[in-house]
Amino acid sequence: MKNFWICLLISIVSAVSAQESTEISYVCQEMTTPEAPFYISDEFRQGDLVWENFRDIGDQNKKNQYIPKGSIVYTPPEFVEKMDDSENRIPVKVLSVPSQENEDNIRNSKKRRYNSISSMVNTTGDRKRVDAGSVGWIDKKSVRKASDFTFFVTKDSPLYKTKDGVSLNDKPITLSMSDGKYDIERCCTPDSYQGEEKCFDRYKFIALGEDSIESQFFMNTDKLECGFFEDLTPIANRIVEPMISILNIVRGEEPEAAIDELELLPAYHNWSTGRPKLSRVEMVKVPLIDGQQGPFGSYHYKPDDRVNSDAYLKPTSQCAFLEVLKKHQQQCTSPGCQVHFGDAFHQDSWGVHGGHDSGECIDIRPFRKSDNTDEGFSYKWGRYDRDKTKNFISILKETGAKTIIFNDPKIPGLSRDSRGVHNDHIHVCFGENINKVQKTCREGLN
Ligand SMILES: [Zn+2]
């Protein structure tokens, strides 16, 4: 832990009057508000980049900083909700920024002729990345509502506990909402106090347990308590379920794993209609230790570069793949059982591994009789172990994966190719829209 201390998230609902040196108690009342406590930064018409311009607070013409997508920013809500349309920019204070390391890995990925992942970052030039605390102007259309996200405490943060003793560090956290509005507690000085009523709002948050709400707590968002917001990672609700499943699977091996260690490639939006239209969902890299060692004893062969930029999958697809690795490792323990996986997400424009541009497909070598040597081979060779490969393929089918291509004619129920391409690897796609794949991700394999 970065700081070895515990932060109790209890606002002190009291203040001291200077004149009388006595404590005044605020009176608090629960209500709702349409005003968001903070926003999540994204981009407006930047193309496929992981960042947006961050303009100088004193001079909006100066674009000397950039703000990564997925930063948490505070702006008085009236700037977003009520400003008239002639105002394109809003002043913000940055509360948290996503992982620098993950951004560097995107920057250091292989440069290709078209659509390089690295070009999503390496366009920042000599602009500086914003930090928590930076203030500046961003485009009004580049921020998203806090209610569309779930939050996770970042790795190596202090231990955060609610006043009923529930640890927040390992739980998803959301804002409490009623009928599309934020639940708050409005605390005001009593009418009798010095004639002038003073109020502040505290937003209600929910810490989620496995199946139900584990704790609720109120937070001031203008007075940042214990740096709590600086230590939060926002995850879009559209991918949060599979991301939580991935985290739980990974924690089976690495109990201290945190969500910000999973490397996300941000979503890409097309703005041709004037509104952000999702054209590529977020993808998440298969967690790799020491370069090529994957989860559950697996191995990533022939990575495209040292940052494994060919190992991204859609969250639901990866979740199903990890379930396969976990179950296979339980069933297959002899030499030759190690799962060797190759390319996952690959744009068609990169010229190799066509059919991998969905981010749902991955290549896996067949299994060996007795070795885990990192060398490709055909099912026609003596090293090939049909029984192990057949068992593995039956686990693939249990997940609901529909596309499985492998040329061994003695394993029934598969697609083949006529050119021998899939003699040395199984091509499998875990379609994120297939109900059974989603169920595998939610409930695991038996
Ligand atoms: Zn393939």
Boltz pocket constraint, residues with backbone or C-beta under 6 A from the ligand:
constraints:
  - pocket:
      binder: B
      contacts: [[A, 343], [A, 353], [A, 354], [A, 355], [A, 356], [A, 361], [A, 362], [A, 363], [A, 426], [A, 427], [A, 428]]
      max_distance: 6.0
